[in-house]
Amino acid sequence: MGNYTEEIHKRRTFAIISHPDAGKTTLTEKFLLYGGAINLAGSVKGKATARHAVSDWMEIEKERGISVTSSVLQFHYDGFCINILDTPGHQDFSEDTYRTLMAADSAVMVIDASKGVEAQTRKLFKVCVMRKIPIFTFINKMDRDAGDMFELLDEIEKELGIATCPVNWPIGSGKSFKGVYDRNKEAVITFSDTEKGTKEGEQTIIPVSDSDKLIACIGEEYAQTLTDEIELLDGASAEFDLEEIRKGELTPVFFGSALTNFGVEIFLKYFLEMTTTPLPRKADIGLVQPTEKEFSAFVFKIQANMNKAHRDRIAFMRICSGKFEAGMEVKHVQGGKNLRLSQPQQIMASERKIIEEAYAGDIIGVFDPGIFSIGDTICMINDKFTYEGIPTFAPEHFARVRQIDTMKRKQFVKGITQIAQEGAIQIFQEYNTGMEEIIVGVVGVLQFDVLKYRLENEYNVEIKLENLPYEHIRWIENKEEVNLDRLVGTSDMKKVKDMKGNPLLLFVNAWSVGMTLDRNEGLVLSEFGRE
Ligand code: G4P
């Protein structure tokens, strides 16, 4: 055990974002394989049978073979201690997916070479930009036929508004995928297909200056194309600039194939070199450095009932400074109480492991007797400060909730309020009316089922959900200056308020948002709710 600053400097904490099926799980698996955390790729696989065996959280998960939880994986590689935050996709896309990004210092964006930028990537990317999170791009599935890579880079730049800087460059794709050209080393690394799950194929490294060997290896035609493309890249692509990368204004781009395990280790090595050690965090007392001796953390996610047998609630915290030791006494700032964090856990895939110590950059899950809220600060008992809050993200699906048995009003209100506090759903009320009518907003539709299931199972309340056509919600940034009663909206617009009484507007389409802005001079709307 080195000293605690050494431990902190070893840490790299990042999230992997992608559209479902781009290869996030496969890439994560290969990372773990290099780290020696698993022996055979396949053990992280979140699909079908594999997960049923280890996770018993919620029937929904079992029935549908999807995971409602997002996990944190820790492994060691080349002297680094790496924390990967998985961002749930598919239907289990939820606000947690966004919040996970609040706990990361950088993000790896996996893009399917033949599909380009897809919806979910776009959404997650927006959050990265808001937080200026550095983004590293891995263009996956090069072993399948892909289009023109220059066009793909153009698409990334245009669609996402970030400059790209290829660190390596593919030679061919699909059956004729030959390997990648490393621009730094000015060498070609050739591809050899390997059995799924084996560690790595044989790699030959050929300097491009050795043209005879290059032609012998990839053929004259590909060698010529490569020479042309290198020229084009050198002339046209953005210069590599670590400062800009760290500010999230430039993304380094890598190419490879997670499935056949090509380009993964090259990517991992460069990525670890380029990404940051745990970053300082903004608090009301200024920036808190990770290397400060005193332990501090914030809660970015709360998960109820992960294990039905335990019926517990876990608060996930990102450690922002110092060292954490099991059983230490800390202050929960928002709750105004001191407490002992016992049984801290690291969640490895769906298994839990009790940990004794953890450092800034790490994520721990602690047992929550129902006291924590998203964004809460934990610090040493002699300290008192709060970390900058976590924004509320715009739900995209809305439904009116009706209770079937109106006698159970109290349980209903209690249940729905608690579930909203955990951050799984957001609840709104009609503006100007009482609690009679509740509108629920969610980021992913699965959360509706989760809500229904949990109200029935935990609070014994049956509900009916009636879908509403709204797709856009906006917070009013300058609510003090706006008279809500006089706001001129479109006919489809609905005024609501959140649990804290903040006014919000619901719209059926983006056009109405624009129209309402046009009709009300000075109105400032936001897609993120600040505290
Ligand atoms: P996700 O986590 O982003 O949703 O994607 P995941 O890794 O589960 O990959 C989705 C599918 O794409 C999987 O196929 C996987 O094997 C495949 N895949 C991932 N990386 C590559 C790659 O580099 N090249 C090719 N050709 N395929 C890749 P599946 O058929 O859905 O699952 P499985 O039956 O292979 O497990």
Residues whose N, C-alpha, C, O or C-beta is under 5 A from the ligand:
A	BS01	G4P	S18 H19 P20 D21 A22 G23 K24 T25 T26 L27 N140 K141 M142 D143 R144 G256 S257 A258 L259 T260
